[in-house]
Amino acid sequence: MKPLFTALAPNNERGDILLSFSLLFQPWRWIHGRGVRFLEKAFRSRFAVPYAYAFTSGRGALTALLSSLHLDRDDEVLLQAYTCVAVPEPIIAVHAKPIYVDINSRTFTMSVEDLRKKITARSKVLIIQHTFGNPTGMDDLLALAREHDLFVIEDCAHALGAHYYDKLVGTFGDAAFFSFGRDKVISSVFGGMAITHQKTLGERLRDIQDHAGHQTYRWVFQQLIHPPLMGFVKKTYSFFLGKLLLRFLYVFHITSRAVYAKEKRGHQPSFLSKRLPNSLAILALHQFEKLARLNDHRLTLATLYRNHLADTSFLLPEHQAEASPSFLRYTLQDENADAILAFAKKHNVFLGDWYRTPLAPYGVQYSSVCYKQGSCPVAERVALSSFNLPTHIGIAKHDAERIVNLLTLYASRH
C-alpha cells in the first residue's frame, strides 16, 4: 500500500521538483540574482510592512531580530515551551537568557497566566508562537506585553497565511519571522524572513543582512538536490530502495539535516544566519505564489479529520473563535501516542512526532538551553501525548480518509 508521509519534503509538487532540478544546471543563479529581492518585495506587499529581509533560516531571521535590539547580557526573552530548539538557540547566540512559559493544553500556544508569573524586571522580549499554524489569542498577551514594555516578536514559522480577527498573524507585534524549512507552510529546504514596521529596526536588519556572508556552492547544491531526491525516496520507499537511499543521503552528507547535533547543545551553526541564496529564494517564491491553494487544502483536510474523529477518544485541537489557522499539521493527543505512531507505521502511514518533548527534537540538552525540567508541566504532559496528522498538498482526500479509518480501527481495539 502507498506510504503516506507527514514529513519528507511534504510541500513539493511536480513543478517544485522540476524547478529545483532545473536550477541544479544553472549554477550562475545559485547564489546571486534577483530572487531574494522579489521574495522580500512579495512579503512587504503581503504584510503591508516597509521592511522584510531574507536569511538562510527562520532561526537566522530571529537571530537578526534579536541582534538588532542590542540586548544586554542576561536580558530575558520569554518564549513558550513545547517548541523547537531552533527558538531558544538564537536567544543564547545573542547572550540573552531564555525564560520558558507554559502552554494551553488544547491550543498548544502560550498561557497568559503563566506568562504573568514569569515576567521579571529583566524581561525585555516576548516571542509569541503560533504553534502548528494555530493563531495565539493575541489580545491578553499583547496587553500584558505593553504593560511591561516588552518588545513583541511573532514566531510565524508554522503560520504563514493564518489570520486572527481577519488580520494576518505577523502583523500584531513589533516584528515577526517566518521559516521556509523543509516541513513548513512553504519550503525552499532552508530559508527564513524577518519583517517589521519599525524604521530603526528595519535599518539595523538591513545592515545585518548586508554584512552576512553568502553560502558556499556545495551547500546550495545540497539544498537544490533535496526536492528531487526526496521525491524519488517517497516513490521507492515501499521497495526498500527509498529507505536505503534516505539512509545513504544522510550518512554521507549528500543532503543537509534540518537540525544539527550541536544545536541540541544550544550552539547555532554559523551558516544559519547567512544570506538566503538566490536559488532558494526562487523556490520559496514559487511556493509563496500558491500559498492560498496550499492552505485551503490544509483546511479541507483539518475539517475532515475533525468531523470524522470527533466521536473518538482522541483529544482534538481547539482554536480561538477569532482565529483562522493555517493547520501546518493537525495535532491529536492520546496517552498511547507512541503506540499509535508504531501502529500507523506498520500500515505504511508515517504520522508526525511534533512535539514529543517540551524542546524538540529528541536529545536536546535542557541545561544547555536553560530549560528546567518541571518548569512547564502542561507542556511536558502534552508532549508525551502528541502526534500529528498530515495536511499537506501531497495528501489527497482519500489518503486522509485512510488515515481516519486507521485511527478509528486503533481506537476500536483499545
N, C-alpha and C positions, 0 to 999 in steps of 0.2 A: 504493500500500500504506500502511496505517495507520502514522503515525510513532510511534516509541517513544522516550520521553524518560527520561533519568536524573534530570534536574533539572526546573525549571519547575513549582513547587508540587506535588511528587510525592505528598504525603500526602492531598491533598484529594479526598474523595468527594462525592457529590451533597449529602449532609447538611451537610458543612462549607461548601460553596459557598452553600447556601441560608441557613445560619446567618449567614454573613458578609454576604450580601445583605440579610437582614432587619435586621441591626444598622445598616446604612447609613441606614435610615429611622428609627432611634431614637437621635438624637444626644445625648439626655439620658443615655444609657448608655455613651457613648463613653469617657469619662474616669473618671467616678466611679460607684461601685456596690460590690456585694459580691463580684464575680467574683474579684478578687485574693485576698481573704481565703479564699474557698473553694478556690482553687488552692493557696495556701500550706498550708492545712489538709490537702489531699489529699497533698501532698508530705511533710508531717510524719508523717502516718499511714503512708504507703507506706515511708518510710525510717526510721521509728521514731526520729526526732530531734525535739528540742523547738523548734528554730529553723529556719525556712525563710522567705526573703524574696525577693520577685519584683522584677525590674528590666526595663528595656526590652530588654536583650540579654544573651547569655551573657557577652560581654566586659564589660558593665556590672556583672554579678554578680561576675566575677573582680576587677574594679577595686575594688568594695566590700570584698571579702575582703582584698585586699592593703592597702587603706587602713586597714582595721580592725586590721592588725598593727603599725601605726606604725613601718614600716621606716625606717632611716636612709638618707640619700642614698648611692647606690652600694652598698648591700647587694645581694648577688647572689641572684637567683632562677633556679633550674635548671629548664629545660624541654627537651623534645626538639625537634630539627629534624624536618623532614617534618611541617609543621603549617601552620596559617593565621596570617597576620599578626595576626589578632584575639587571639592569645595573648600575644605579646611586647608588643603595644600597651599593655595595662593596666599592665604592669611599668614601662614607660617613663613612663607617665602618673603613677605614684606616685614617680618619680625613683629607682627601683631599677635594677639592671643585669641584663638577661637573659643567661644563660650557656647555650649550646646543647649538648645531649648527643646523641650519635649513636644510631642505632636498630638493632634486629634486622631483617634484610632480609626475613624471611618473615612476621613478625607485625606489622611497622610500628610497634612500640612501643619504649620506651626500653631501651637497652643498659645493663645493670648494670655491665659492665666499663668502659664509657666514663664512666658517672656517677662511678665511683670515682676516675677520673683528673681529673674536672672540679671536684670539691668542694674548696673552699678555706676559709680562716678567715673569709672574708666571706660564705660561703653561709648563707642563712637560711631559704629556702623551696624546696621541691621540688614541682613540678607534674607529676603523673603522668597522662599522656594515654592514654585507651582508644581508640585510633585505629580508625575505621570500626566502632565497637562491639565491637572485639576486646579483651577484658579483658587488661590487662598482668599479667605474672607478679608478683604483689604481694609475695611473701614476702621475696625478696632485696632488693627496693627499699625496703621498709619497714624491714628490719633495718639497712640502710645509713643510712637517714634517722634512725632512732633513735640509731644510733651517733654521728652527727654533730649531733644535736639540731636536725634540720630540721623545720620546720612543713610538713606534707604536705597539699596540695590536689589532689583528684582532678578532672581535666578529663573530665567525662562528657557533653560536648557531643554526642558521637556514640553514647553508650552507655546511654541511658535504658532500664532494664529488663534490662540484661545482668547476668550473675552470675559470681562467682568463688567456688569452694568452696560453691556453693548460697547465697551471700550476695550481696546486691545491690552492684554497684560504686557507689561514692559513700558507702559506709559503712565503708571501711577507713582512710581518712586522718583528719586533724583537721577537714577541711571539704571540700566539693565544690561544683561549679557545673554547671549544665545550660543548654542552649540550646534555644529553640523557634523557631529561624530557619527560613526557608522550605524548606530542604533537610534538616532534621534529623529525628530519630526521630518527634517530634510537632512540629506547626508552628502558630504563630499569626502568621506572617510575620516578626515580631520578638518577642523575649521571652527571658527567662533567669531562673534561680533559683539562689540560694546557700543551702546548708544546712550546719549544724554541730550538734554535740552540746555544744559548749563554751559555758558561760554568759556569760563575759566577752565572747567573740567575738560571740555572738548578740545581746547588748545593744548592742554597737557597730554591728552590721549594722542593727539596728532604728533606731538613731539616724541612720545614714547614709541609710536609706530615708526616714525622716521628713523629712529636710532636702533630699531630692532633689526636683527640680521635676517638674511634670506636662508631658506632651506637648501640643502645640497641636492644635486640632481639624483643621487642614489636614493635619498629619502623620498623625493617626489615620485620616482619610479615605483617605490614600494606602495605608495597610495594609489597610483593610477592602475596598477596591476590588480589591486584588490577587488574591484567590482567584477571584472570578467572571471577571475579565478574563483570567487565565491559563487558566481553563477554556475560555473562548472561543478564545483563541490556539491551544491544542492541538487543538481541534475543527476549526479552519480552517487549520491550518498547511500542509496539503498543497495548499491552493488559493492559496497565496501571501499571502492576506489576513492570515493569522495572523502571518507573518513581518513584513509591513508594519506591522501593529498593534503588535507587540512593539517594533520599532524606534521607532515613534512614541511609545509609552509612556515609553521611557527618555530619548529626546531631549528631550521636553517635560516631563519630571519628573512625569508623571501618577502613576506608582508609584515607590517608592523602590528604591534599589540595595541589594544585600546587603553590599557593601564599597565604600567611597568612596575617591576618588583620594587624599585627604590621609592616609588610613590606610596607603597604600603608602609614605608618607614618615614613618611612625611616629607620626602625630598622631591622637589619638582625637577624633572629633566629640563635642561635649558632650551631645548628645541621647541617646547610647547608655547613659548612666548614670542616666537619669531613671527615674521610677517606671513600672511597667507599667500601661498604661491598662486600665480595667475591661473594655472590649470585647475586647481581645486576650487577656485572662485567660479570658474566656468561651470564645473559640476554642480556647485551649490546653487548658482543662479538658475540653472536648468531645472532643478527641483523646486526652487522657490516660485518659479512661474506656474507650477501646477499644484501649489500648496492647497488651494481651495478643494480641489478634487481629492487629494490625499487625505485631508482632514474630514471631508464629507464621508469618505469610505470608512474612516475610523469611527465616526459617529454611528454609521449604519451598523457596523459590527458590534459596537458597545451596546447599542439598543437591542440588538438580537440577543446578546449574552444576558443582558438584564431581564428581558422578557422571558427567556427560557430557563433561567436559573433562579428566578425569584422565589420559587417554592422549594428549593433545595436547602440543605443545611449549610451551604457556603455563605460566608458573610460578604455581602456585596458592597462596593464602594458607594459613598454618598458625595454630593457636591452642593455648594451653596445654591439657593434658588436663583440668585443673580448671575450665576456662572454659566458659561458655555465652554466646557472643556474641549481640549484637542485630543484627549484619550490616546496618548502615546502607547500605553498598554492598559489593559483592563485588569485590575488587580483584585484578587479574591483573598479571603482569609479562611484558613481551616487549621485546626490543631495538628492535622496529619499532612501538612504541606509537603514534607519530604517524601512521604509515601505516595502522594498524588503525583508529584513530579516523576517518580520512578515508574508508577503505573502508566502514565501517559507515554513515557519514553519507550516502554515495552510495545506500545501500539504505534510507534513511529511519530509521536507528537511531542515536540520539544518545547515545553512551556518555559516561561521566563522565571528567573530567580531574583528579580529586583524586589525589595532588598531583603536578603536573608540575615543580615546583621545590621546593627544601627549605623555602622560605617562600612559600606561595601567598597571593594569586593572582599571575599574571604581572605583572611591573613593579614589584615591591617593591624599594625601595632598601635593599639589605642593610646599608649603613653606618648608615642611619637607625634600624635596629632592632638594631644591634650584632652583626650576623652576619658572620663572617669566612669568605669562600669557602675551602673545603678543610678547614674545622674539623670537619665531619661527613661524611666521604667516603661512607659507606654510604648515608646519607640522600640525598646528591646523586646517587649512582648509581641508587638505587631510583626517585627522582623521574623520571629520564629514561625509565624503562621502565614506569611505572604507568598503568593505565587501569581504569575501574570499570564493572561491570555493575549495572543497576538491580535492586533487590529490593523496591521499594515496592509498596503495595497497588494501584497503577494498572497494574502489570504482571501479567497473567494467566499461568497456567502455559504456555499455548500461545504467548504472547509470548516467554517465557523460552526456550522450545524454538526459536523462530525465531531468537533471538539466538545460541543454541548452534550452530544449523545454519550461521549466517552466519560465526561464528568458525571452525567446522570447515572451511568452504569456504575461508576465507582461509588457514588452516594448510596445507591440501592443495595450495595453489598456491605456497606459499613454503617 
